[in-house]
Amino acid sequence: MIDGVSPLSPVAERMRRYRERRRRGLSCIRVQLRRSEVDALIACGLLQSTDRQNRIALATALHRYLDAYPIAAGRW
């Protein structure tokens, strides 16, 4: 207990993050990237070559790409 507040269990913390994503309209998925796609993110300047194995950096680069080239909802 820290300052009278019990820390959340790992399960409760995971559920809290899930509910927060859902409120924000987000979905959490796993994506496999090909080496050529990682190379393209580097070539576009969205990812540093030293970060090609860093999952957080890869996710950030992919988010930047999708922000720059959004998928139009009306097209599908």
Sequence and secondary structure as in RCSB ss.txt:
>XXXX:A:sequence
MIDGVSPLSPVAERMRRYRERRRRGLSCIRVQLRRSEVDALIACGLLQSTDRQNRIALATALHRYLDAYPIAAGR
W
>XXXX:A:secstr
 BTTB    HHHHHHHHHHHHHHTT         HHHHHHHHHTTSS GGGTT HHHHHHHHHHHHHHS   GGG
 
